[in-house]
Amino acid sequence: MLQNKMFWYSIVLGGIGGWFFILSGLLYPFQNDLLHKIWLVILILWVGGHPFELLIAMPIGKKAGLSTQRIVCKTLLMGVSWWIPLKLGVFKD
């Protein structure tokens, strides 16, 4: 499963969907208390977590020959869903 590109593409789509969920909650705040709490957790994980992932993603991306700018953009947008398959050799980027 971890060597399957389609598996990782679906994880990437889920991560990008998380950003859309965050943006929608910023533009149109959720009135439902449970939905707002879920939104808040995802916001904290995405906005707080992705920058810390750069510590791991940077050497993996550099080893693959990627520029710092590309590594930062991909990590902040997709997080683990791009650098783990890159490390495993599933994505060649």
Protein Blocks (a to p, Z undefined) as FASTA:
>chain_A
ZZpmklmmmmmmmmmmmmmmmmmmmmmccfblklmmmmmmmmmmmmmmmmmmmmmmmmmm
mmnopafklmmmmmmmnmmmlmmmmmnomagZZ
